[in-house]
Amino acid sequence: MNSFMLSFAGAMILSGTIGLVVYKLPLDPYTIAFFRCAGGFVTLSLVILATRQWRLKTSSRKELKFLVLGGVALVLNWVALFAAMKMTSISVAVSLYYLAPLFVLVGGAVWLKDKITPSVVLRILMAFIGSILVAGLVESNIHIALGGVLLAIVAAVFYASATLFGMSIQEISSLQTAWAQTGIGALLLLPIIAIPENTFSETNIALLITIGVVHTGVLYMLFFYGIRGMKTSMISLLAYLDPVMALLIDCFILDNHLTGLQMTGVCFIFGALAMDMVLKRLLPGKLSFFVREGAR
């Protein structure tokens, strides 16, 4: 793996651990999302001041529209996903949410002119089937609310949109991108949050700092650096590290053990990733298929 792939993979692994913090925080999802954005914004502001990266290049100003659109898409993605989880089960919402990599693949082909081959489509479909099995959707008799289903799909579309907007940003640094979009997120979520009286206990403060600094500040820098140097095919595959990490935490930390079908799903996801790595070893000259030319 090169630095772009490692960076994005690290972001997805971190993203998969967010659920553990959210599980322990006695706050509604909108309020957690606000503190995530606000904490990340403050953290990244300090980094920008320390590294003196507050100035934009003249040539980068044409990318400001992608910066703003990406920030709005990220927040709408969170709001739609949280609303979907309120209306239907989390497993249904999350499974449908992981249609996002497929939307990234299609969007990259249409907008960024990335190449799609049958093997790429096969690996993406393997990973998506794996995510359905991992969520336990096949095993459960779940009443599916149509509104929740539609909101989960909308969330996936917004996530894919944020990814594609981020890939269109090449001159603005990943640090500046993450800083601006967390600020946009905090502003958009501020009017709809509700802060209970017991929010600021010592435990909650520690968890809020973690979700702001690690799960937003660090995660977003890794995320935006990674996506600008990769093609949509590899982004779509590595995105599935997120649900796999969440499942491992659920099993080994929260003591929710895997079923046979969930284990099969994990094998599908890692099989899709392993297939990619094997092909690159057999065809080392094809690495450029996964890495965008001219990426910084």
N, C-alpha and C positions, 0 to 999 in steps of 0.2 A: 504493500500500500504506500502511496505517496502522502505528503503532508495534508493535502486537501481531503483525501479519503479518511485519514486518521482523525482529522479535525471534525469532520461531519459524523463519523462513527462515535467519537467521544461525546458529541452533542446529543446523539440519539440515546446513548447509554445513560447519560445524565437525565435526559427527559424521561426515561423509563423509571427513574427513582423518585420522580415528583410525587407519585401517588402515595408513597409512604409518608411523606411530609403532610400532604393533604389529608390523609387518613387520620393523622394525629391532631390536626388543627380543628377546633370546634367552631369553624366559621363557614358561611355559605360560599359556594364557588366563585361568585362575582367579587366578593370581598377579598378572597385569597388571590384572585387574579389581579386585583388592584394593587395589593401589597407586593405581589410578585413584580409587577411593572415598576411601581414606585421604588422598591428596594433596588431593582436592577438599574433604574435610571440614576439613582444617587451613587451607586457603586461605579457605574460607567462614567459619570461626571467626574468623579475623583481621578479615575484612570486617565481621562482625557486631559484634565488639568495637569496631572503629573507628567504626561508624555507630550504636552503642548501640541495636541492634535485638534485644536478647536477650529482651525482655519480650513476652509474648503478650497480645493484647486478651482481655478476659473473654469476649466474644462469639465469639472464634475457637476456644475450647477444644472446642467441639462438632465441629470439623473435624479434631481430632487422629486420629480413627479413619481418616479418608481419608489423612492424612499417613503413618501407619504402614503401612496397606495398600498405598499407592503405593510406599513404599520396599521392601517385601517383594516386590511384583510386579516392580519394576525389577531386583532382584537375581536372582529366579527366571528372569526373561527372559534375562539374560546367561548364567546357568548352563545353561539349556536350549539356548540358541543355540550356546554353545561345545561342549556335548556333541554336538549335532547335527552340527557341523563335524568332530568326531572320528569319527563313525559313517558320514557320507556326505560328498560333495564340498561344498566351500564354495559353489560356484555353486548347487547344489540347495538347500542350507540357506538361503542368502541370498534366493533367489527365493521360497521358501515363507515366509520371515520377512516378506516384504513383502506378505503377506496382512493384516498388522496394520492398515493404513489401512482395509481393508474391514471388519475387525472393529470399528474405531473408529466407522465410519459406522453400522453396524448397532447397536452399543451406544449410540451417541448418540441414535439414533431411539427405542430402547426405554427407556433410562434417563433421558436428558436431554430427550426429546421434541423433538429437532431435526428439522427438515423435510427430507425426501428427495424430490427431483424426478428425473424421468428423465434430465435433462441432467447432474445430479451423479453418478448411477450410471454414465452413459456415460463421464464423465471419469475416474472412479476405475478403471473397467475398462480404459480406454486406458492409464492409468499402470501398472497391474499387468501388462498384456501387455508393455508396454515394459520393465518390470523383468526379466521372463523372458528377453526377447531380449537385454537388456544383459548378463545373467549368462552368456549363451552356452549356455543349457540346451537350446535347440532344435537346436543344431549338434553337440552332443557325444553320443557313445555312452557314457552313464554308467550304471553299475550302481547302482541306487538302493536303499539299505538302508531297510527299512520303519521300523525304530526311529529312524533319523536323520530321516526324513520327519516322523514323528509328533512328535519333539522340536522340530523347526523350527516346526511348527504351534503346539505348546504355547508356544514362545517368542513367537510372534506374538500369541497370546491374552494372555500376561502383559504384553507391551508395550502392547497396546491397553487392558488393564485399568489399567496405570499412568497412561496418558494420560487416561482417563476419571476416575480418582480425582483426578488433578491438576486437571482441569476443575471438580471439585466443591469445590475449595479457593478461597475468595474472600477470607476475612478474614486468613488467615496470609499473610505476604508471600512473594513468590517466593524471596527470599534465605533466609528461615527454612525454607521448604519444601525447597530444594536442600540446605541445611546438614543438616537432620534426616535426609533420605533417603540422603545419602552416608554419614552416620554409621551408619545402619542397615545399609547395604550392607557397610561395612568390618567390622562386627561379625559379620554372617552369613558372610562369606567367610574371615574369619581362621582358623577351624578347618581349612579344606581347602587352604590354600596351601602351596606348597613353594618355598623360597628357596635357589637354588644359591649356591655360594661366590663365584662371579664376578659376582653381581648388581650390586654397587655400584662398578663401574668408572665413570670420569668420563663416558663416553658414555651409559651406562645411566642414571646419575643425572640427566643433562640430559633424557633422553627421559622418565623417570618424572616429573620436575617438569613437563614440558610436558603430559603426559597427565593429570596431577593438577590443575594450575592452569588450563590453557586448555581441555582437552577434558572437564573435569568441573566445576570451579568456575564458569568463565565460561559454558560451554555450558548448564549446568543453570539458571543464573539467567535466561538468554535463553529456555530451553525453558519453564520454569514461568510466566514472565511472559507469554509468547506464548499458551500454550494457554488461559489463563483469560479471554482477551479474544476468542477466536475460536470459531466453530462447527465441529463435527466435519467438515463437508464440506471446508472450507478446510484444516484440519489434515491430513486424509487426502491432499489433493493436494500440499501443500508437503512432506510427509514424503518424497516421492520425490526431492527435491533431494539427499538423503543418498546413494543409490546412484549418481546421476549424477555427483556430486562425486568419489566413490570411483573411478568409471570414468575420469574425466579424469586423476586422479592416476596411476592404473594405466597410462594411455596416455602421458602427457607426462613423468612423473617416473620411473616404473619401466620405461618403454619397452616396455610390452605394447600393441601396436597394436590398434585397433578393427577388427572385421570388418564386413562389410556389414550383417549382421543386427543387430549391436550398435549400429551407427549408426542403423538403423531404430528400434531400441528407444529410443534417446535422443530421436529425433524424436517418437515416441509420447508419451514423458513430457513433453517440453517442449510438445508440441501440446496435451496435456490442461491444462497450466498456462496456455498462451497463450489457449486457448479461454475460460478463466475470466476472464482480464484483458480480453479483447475484449468479452465479455458485460457486464462491469461498465462499460466505456466506453460501450457502446450503451445500457445501462440503469443509469445512475449512481444512480438512486434505490433500486436493489436491493442496494447495498453492505451493508445491514444483514442480508442473507441470510447473509453470511459472518462477521459480527461479532456476538458475543453482547451482548445488551442489558444495561446496567448493569455492564459489565466495568470493573475498575479498572486 
